[in-house]
């Protein structure tokens, strides 16, 4: 899977690792800084969450992850067996 936003892109590996690159001035890559990335950089924060789907817009990114029983809480948006993690910026 190779989704892209306005000026940033992602790659989802078979093992579930997520890599992002491109414009990152608002942190839309989710790599813990706001520096643009000219080569794929692994998103360590999503490493163990079982990302299944990625979507992105001009200044945002969203990641659909597989839920395990110990990840469900009142603060997460739960859809069946999945949690949607979103990075939204205006």
N, C-alpha and C positions, 0 to 999 in steps of 0.2 A: 504494500500500500504506500502510495506517495502523494498524500494530500498537500495542498498549498493554500496559503492565504494571499493577501495583497502583495507582500514582498518577502514572505517567509515560507519555508517548506518543511515537511517532516517525512521520515521514513520509519516504517514499522517493520522490524525484523520478524522472522518466523518464530524466534524465541520470545518475542514480546518486548524487546528493547526498542526504545524510541530515540531517534536522532533528529535534531532540528538544526536548521541553518537559515541565514538570510537576515533581514532587518529585525532588530530586537530592541529598538529605542524605548518601547513601553513594556518590555519584559515578556512579549508575546511568545517567545520560544520556551519559556519556563525553565531556563538554565541558571537561575539564581543571580543574574546580573542583567544589565541593559546594554551590553556591547554587541554590535552586529557580529555575526559569525559567517565567515566565508567558506567554511567546510563543516560537514556534519559533526555535531556535538551531542553526546549522549545526555539525555535528561535523567539524571540520577534519581530525582524525586519520584519518578514513575517506574523505576526499575523492577520493583517487586509487586506491582499492582495488577499485572495481567491485562495490559491495554489491548483491547480488541478492535477499536475503531477510533480514528482521528478525523476531526474536521477543523477548518480554519477559515477566518474571514480576514478583512483588511487589517484589523488590529486586535484580533482575539484568536484563541485556540481552545478546543474542547476535546477531551479524551474520555472514551467510554471504557470502563474497566470491569473485569469480572469481580464479583463480590464473594468474599469468604465470610463465614459467620462472624468472625471477630472484627470485621471492618464496618459493620452496620451500626449506625448511631443516629440520633435525632438530627444532627447537623448535616447529614448527607442526603442528597436527593436520590432516592432509591427507586429504580425502575425494574421490577421483576428481580432478576439475578444480577443486575448491573448497577454501577454508580457512575454518574456523569461528573467528571472533574472539569471545570471550566476556568480559563484565564481570560477575563473580560476587561477591556480597557476602553476609555472614551477619550 
